[in-house]
Each structure stands twice: as C-alpha cells, then as structure tokens.
Amino acid sequence: MSLDSAFQETLAPLIERVESAAANVAERADLIRRVDASGLPPDKASFTVKELSKLLNLDPDTVRQFFHAGDLVGMQLGNRILIWRWSVLEFMGLEPVGKKKARP
C-alpha cells in the first residue's frame, strides 16, 4: 500500500465527519436566522417532529411523547406529525401572538 492511499484511507472517514458536522452547523444557522424572540421561526404555523426536536434541543421521541400526551397540539397525517406553533409557544410558557388570556 502506498503512502498516498494509506493517507486517503485514514483521512476519508475524518473528512466525512467534518463535512457532516459542517452541514449540521449550516442547517442550524439557517434555523437561527429565521427565529423571533420565542426562538421559533415566525413564518411557520406548524413544525414537524424533526424540526421541533432541533429547535428545542429534544430527542424526537420526547417530542412525540409530548404530542401523544396532549402537551403539544397538532395533527397526525399517517406517520407524519405536525405541531402547531401556538401550541409550542404555550408549551414553552409563552403567550402566542394575538391570543389574550382571560382575566379573573
């Protein structure tokens, strides 16, 4: 085995990991650029489990558990779950924009 091929064989997995990490950083940077004060993109009315798990830094299974327990409200279309933005704001303890709480 030549030195060049040994070098390539050793570096290939490292290069792959660096490229994957860079793609993840770029994806999170894109999400961060599109958020408001709540930390959620203001242009989205609903979120998939994958999107919400990245935004809230939760495991996707945890997001699904919150949905099935009724803590997060949305709709299920087959295997796909969409969670409403207002529900996420309430879950985070924030008041959704335009929604006023009843006063006693």
C-alpha positions in Angstrom: 0.0 0.0 0.0 1.4 3.4 -0.9 1.7 6.2 1.5 -0.8 8.2 -0.6 -3.5 5.5 -0.4 -2.9 4.9 3.3 -3.2 8.6 3.9 -6.5 8.7 1.9 -7.9 5.7 3.7 -7.1 7.2 7.1 -8.5 10.7 6.3 -11.6 9.7 4.4 -13.7 9.0 7.5 -12.4 12.2 9.2 -13.3 14.3 6.1 -16.7 12.7 6.0 -17.4 13.6 9.7 -16.2 17.1 9.2 -18.5 17.6 6.2 -21.4 16.2 8.1 -20.7 18.5 11.0 -20.5 21.5 8.7 -23.8 20.6 7.1 -25.4 20.4 10.6 -23.9 23.8 11.5 -25.2 25.3 8.3 -28.7 23.9 8.9 -28.8 25.2 12.5 -27.5 28.6 11.3 -30.3 28.8 8.8 -32.9 28.0 11.6 -31.4 30.6 13.9 -31.5 33.3 11.2 -35.3 32.7 10.9 -36.3 32.9 14.6 -38.1 35.5 16.6 -37.9 36.3 20.3 -39.5 33.0 21.2 -36.8 31.1 19.4 -39.2 29.8 16.7 -39.3 30.8 13.1 -42.1 33.4 12.8 -43.0 32.3 9.3 -44.1 28.8 10.2 -47.5 27.8 11.5 -46.5 24.2 12.3 -43.4 22.1 12.8 -42.5 18.5 12.1 -41.2 16.4 15.0 -37.7 16.6 13.4 -37.8 20.5 13.2 -39.2 20.9 16.7 -36.7 18.5 18.2 -33.8 20.5 16.7 -35.3 23.9 17.8 -36.0 22.7 21.3 -32.9 20.5 21.5 -35.0 17.5 22.5 -35.0 13.9 21.3 -37.6 13.3 18.6 -39.1 10.5 20.7 -39.6 13.0 23.5 -41.4 15.4 21.2 -43.7 12.5 20.0 -44.4 11.6 23.7 -45.4 15.2 24.4 -47.7 15.2 21.3 -49.4 11.9 22.2 -49.8 13.0 25.9 -51.6 16.2 24.7 -48.9 18.6 25.9 -48.2 19.6 22.3 -51.2 20.1 20.0 -51.2 19.4 16.3 -52.4 16.8 13.8 -51.2 13.5 12.7 -51.2 12.6 9.0 -50.3 9.0 8.7 -46.9 8.7 10.3 -46.2 12.5 10.0 -47.0 14.7 13.0 -47.4 18.5 12.6 -47.4 20.5 15.8 -49.0 24.0 15.8 -46.8 27.0 16.6 -49.2 28.4 19.2 -49.1 25.0 21.0 -45.3 25.2 21.1 -45.4 28.8 22.5 -47.8 27.7 25.2 -45.7 24.6 26.0 -42.7 27.0 26.4 -44.7 29.1 28.8 -45.0 32.0 26.3 -48.3 33.6 25.2 -49.0 33.1 21.4 -49.1 36.4 19.5 -52.7 37.7 19.2 -54.0 35.4 22.0 -55.1 37.1 25.1 -55.5 35.4 28.4 -58.8 35.7 30.2 -58.7 37.8 33.3 -60.4 36.6 36.5 
